[in-house]
Amino acid sequence: MAELKLLPQVSLAELTTIRVGGRADWFARVYELDQLNAAVAWATQRHVPFMFLGEGSNVLFADSGFRGLVIKNRFLGFERYGDEVQVEAGENLGEVIQRLNRLHLAGLECMYGIPGTVAGAIVGNAGAYGQEIRDCVLNVTAWSPADVQTFDREAMQFGYRHSILKDRRDLFVVSCRLRLRPAVENLVAKSDEILRKRVTKYPIGLRCPGSFFKNVLVSQLSPEVLAGIPGDFIQFGKIPAGRLLEEVGAKGASRGDALIADYHGNLLINRRLASSGDVLGLATEYAQKVWDRFQVRLEPEILIVE
């Protein structure tokens, strides 16, 4: 086993794309199961809380930091088996999609540009432009303090931006098996086109966690609530959270150094030195305005660690 390195007092802001948050008491990167077991054993023996982290693209930490051990997933590996691939969950999602495109294996090319690891994409069932990662998942292998187990697609309980892993924070995603389809179209060109669209909303280097709130499923709204929402807001069975937020004046609003983009109501940005309190306060204020106006409760898409 490679040596496990435990680092004290690590900035969580530097580990997240929004660049907000205090310090973790302890931090470790794990590349294999032995290191993961050692990290959790170290924390357990000392009664220290621990949590798992990918590339921090969908996470907001508190200004007070995390009083425990943050364990970063660095499990790396990619193997092809015909139209299937076995991918270690610490791999960067964009780099995996690039490999699949070069192999002419289709299924995730429209998700190019979504930041974060494969693990993060699986936990939140990431998707874009008509594709979701669940469409390609055959199974997922995850570690828990009790054992290592493999979940088939049904057992993952995938839903809109959801999987069983969102409810089971004790599980660490080790790897996944994906089934793609052979493609004759130019997947690289398709992904590049998608990326050009994304950068108009998410410019490179933008300090944000992605969309802050989930879009709203029409199926979860009562007829009375739905009657109060303009029909043109509805797209493919969902109501974009950004449209609701824009209707209550969110675009361009700010609190401290936290800003809601003037071109998208569901994009919260750290202009420079925003605090977690700034971000949460701003998000909460406009979520309440949406409730007051439409009686729709917005749910965060990101993980908020307080």
Secondary structure, DSSP 8 states (H G I E B T S, - for coil): ------EEEEESGGGSTT----EEEEEEEE-SHHHHHHHHHHHHHTT--EEEESSSTTEEE-TT-EEEEEEEE----EEEETTEEEEETTSBHHHHHHHHHHTTEESSGGGTT--SBHHHHHHTT-EETTEEGGGTEEEEEEE-SS-EEEEETTTTT-BTTB-HHHH-TT-EEEEEEEE-EE--S-HHHHHHHHHHHHHHHS-TT----SBSB--EEGGGS-HHHHHTS-GGG-BTTEE-HHHHHHHTT-TT-EETTEEE-TT-TTBEEE-SS--HHHHHHHHHHHHHHHHHHH-----BSSEEE-
